[in-house]
Amino acid sequence: MTPELLSFIILAIISIAAAIGMITSRNAVYAALFLILNFGTVAVMYLMLNAPFLAIIQVSVYAGAIMVLFLFVIMLLGAERLNERETRPVMRWHRPLAIVLGAFLLALALYVLLTRLGQSTASVNVFGAGPLEIGLQLFGPYLLPFEVASVLLLVAMIGAVVLTREK
């Protein structure tokens, strides 16, 4: 077993554990912190794929800016207080569906891992995109979707402030 494969397996276990912790956490702040841990492990995986720019973007944009916004909204809305008084009807089909889909995903991951285990991969820049190429694509043909996403985030933030405003 190569050191790269061992590192990937350890990172994958940490990432999956963080995702499970995020889903099962009853406290919204803890769930957001588990998501930050998941983003961090994905950034390290990007480094292993020889994509340092994507790793830095992953840390600065997702684990930094987006998660600060999530934590701000969680604190602003008081999500941990909402969980205590919330009484939603339990939908009995959610858990079996989640178990079936999770088992399917696990079987697929094991199949891919076992079929590709003996093959070696070349250490090349998989993404082939540096800051210049990403900037040209982002502000070239994808300018409109980029601006639409920024407007949607702004509207969501304004909506969160309006919803929590005292009358």
N, C-alpha and C positions, 0 to 999 in steps of 0.2 A: 504494500500500500504506500503510495507516494505521499509526501508531506502535504502537497496541494490538496489531494483527495481527503486526507485526514482533516485538514483545516476546513475544507468545505463541509464535511459531515458535521464537525463541531459547530460551525456557524449555522448550518441548517437546523440543527437541534435547538440551538439558542433561539433562532428566529421562529421556529414552530412553537416553542414553549412560550415565547413572548406573545405570539398571536393567540394562543390558547388562553394565556393570562389576560389578554386584552378582552377577549370575548366573554370570559367567565367572571371578570371583575365586576363587583356590584357598585364600586365607587367610580364615578366618571373620571376623576383626576388620576386614579391609579391606571385606568384603562388607557388614558392618554400617555402616561409614562411608559406603559408597556409598548404602545405604538412607537414611541421614540426609540426604545430599545430595538424594536424590529427594524426601523429605518436605519439605525446604526449598523446592524448586521448586514443589511442590504448594501450599505455603502462599502463595507469591508469586502463584500463579494465583488463589487465593482472594481475595487483595487486589485483583487485577485485576477480579474479579467483584463487587467492592464488598461483600465479606463479611469485614470485619476480625475479627469475633469468631471465625469458623471458622479464620482464618489463625493467630490467637494460640493457639487450642486445638490446631491442627495442630502448631505449634512446641513448645508446652509439654507436651502429652500424648504425641504420637507421637515427635517428634524429641528430646524431653527425657526423659520418664519411661520410656516403653516401650523406647527404645533403650538407656538406661542399664541397664535390666533385661536386655535381650538381651546387652549387652557383659559384664555381670556373670555371666550364665550361661555365655557363651562362655569367659570366663576361668576360671570355676569348673570347668567340665567339661574344659578343656584341649582344645578342638576342633581347634586347629591341630596338636596332637600326634596326634590321632586320624586326621587326613587322611594323615599320613605312613605309618602302618602299616596303613591300611585297604585291604583287597583285596576289593572288591565285584565280582561278575560284571557284565560290561558287557551291558546290554540294547540290542540293535541297533535296536529299533523306536523308542526315545526320540528320537533325533536326527531321523529323517525326519518323525516326528509333530510335533516342535517346529518344523521348517522349514515344514511345510504350515500349521500354525496361525499361525505368525508371518507368513507370506505372506498368509494370509487377513485377519489383523488389519491389516496394512499396506495391503492393497487396500481394506478397509472404511474405514480412516482417510483414505486418498486420495480415495475416492468422496465421503465426507462433506465433506472440505475443498474439493473442486472444485465440488460442487453448492451449497455455502453461501458461496462466495467473494465473490460480488457482493452478497450480502444484508447489510444493516446491522443491527446489534443495538442495542437500547436499553440505556442505562446505568441499569439499575434493580437493586435489591437482589434477586438471583435467589432467595436462600434465604428471605428475609423473616423470619428468626428471630434474635432477639437473645438475650442471656443469660437473660432472664426466660422467654421462650417455650421455649427449650431446657430450662431447669430444670424448668418445669412439665410438659413432656412426659417428661423423663427420670425424674423422681420421681413421676409420676402413673401413666399406664397402662403405662409401660415400667420400673417399679421392679423387678419380678421378673427380667426378663432382665438388667438392670443388676447386680443382686446375684448372679445366677448367673455372670455373666462375672467378677466380682471373686473369687468363690469358686474358679472354675476357674484363674484366675491364681495364687491363693494355693496351690492344690494343685500346680500345675506347678512353682512355686518350691520348695515342700517336697520334691517328687519329685526335682528337680535336686540338692538338698542331700543327700538320702538316697542317690541313685545315686553320688555322688562321695565319700561317706564311706568312710574307710579301715576295714577290718575289724579 
